[in-house]
Amino acid sequence: MKTSIYLETSIISYLTARPSADQVTAACQKVTEAWWEKRRKEYALFTSPLVITEVSAGDPEAAARRLEVLRSIPQLHATDSARQLVEILIASGALPYKARADALHIAIATVHRVDYLLTWNCRHIDNPATKPLIRATCEKEGHMCSEICTPLEMMEVQQNGK
């Protein structure tokens, strides 16, 4: 059985966007493209209706590119358990109320026991200050939190794992 990865919206956005003029964003785009081309087939990929909704917004041409990438990727749905975990993540202070959608990404991946949550969202999801709180809250509720990381980290996992 393949290791599983939940693709959060930022991954699809970075993968399909025009090259950025910002050097850091452009580098993240390149890493995402490299991971997608070289490593994605090693994993069981998943997304969610939330990701579909988020990538559908904005410029219709860009949205069509994002949706095309997700066309064949199975979707994990927000269960009652996931919705409850969202409320607990926010009530515990692990994430602010304004990051409710981010909490839902984490909850969906976690309750479906996905191994990794792949993201470039470092404000609320892959943040060194919030990750320990997120993990502790999930564990307190009886869930093993999906490991939250970026494509750069996943490239390293694979390189060191061989």
Helices and strands as residue ranges (DSSP letters): E 4-7, H 9-16, H 23-38, G 40-42, E 44-46, H 49-56, H 60-70, H 80-91, G 97-99, H 100-111, E 116-118, H 131-140, E 147-149, H 151-161
